[in-house]
Amino acid sequence: GAVVSQHPSRVICKSGTSVKIECRSLDFQATTMFWYRQFPKKSLMLMATSNEGSKATYEQGVEKDKFLINHASLTLSTLTVTSAHPEDSSFYICSARDTRRASLQPQHFGDGTRLSIL
Amino acid sequence: LAKTTQPISMDSYEGQEVNITCSHNNIATNDYITWYQQFPSQGPRFIIQGYKTKVTNEVASLFIPADRKSSTLSLPRVSLSDTAVYYCLVGDRYNFNKFYFGSGTKLNVKP
């Protein structure tokens, strides 16, 4: 149980392209999902909190217009990197928590998306 | 929210028990502790979670002393496949959006 699917696993594209990453909770519903960015040999850096049916909450320093987040259903959140540039190249990871269960549930993570902008 | 401190790396040999400690001196009453394992180019995987005393599951144990200022992840009889980065997370159990991810401990298991 508690599987989070993230697609695509790897993207290579030209500078200026917009890239959409999907995060799905497969066997549970998640009112909240999280988006992280991870640099090599570093810890996960929280970018934003995605809330179903409402606007995402972004961490300080994260550009809202660059990283568009949509959480239109209880099982799907998307992150769109708009007009991507080489400095946006990174490993992006999503997570979701089953917030409908009474007991405290941990975050469950997708397998990440390796984004490479040429 | 309490920040955490972990050793950058640890070495071990196959078959040994490994204990990784996370310091969280300013942990609050509402905070819980979660440990994750991450392999290269993969998302973190949940290992264990607890609030106080001892928690055990099929893969690990989590020891939390009475003052809760630290926690120790214990991996029994590690194998080469346990080589990974281990993260502790401190989170507010009443505010799911409030948590702190540690910097991680790279565990190297040698044959």
Interface residues (C-beta under 8 A of the other chain):
Chain A: A2 V4 Q6 T32 K42 S43 L44 L46 T49 T57 F91 I93 C94 S95 R97 T99 L104 P106 Q107 H108 F109 G110 D111 G112 R114
Chain B: Y32 T34 Y36 S41 Q42 G43 P44 R45 F46 Q49 Y87 L89 R93 F96 N97 F101 G102 S103 G104
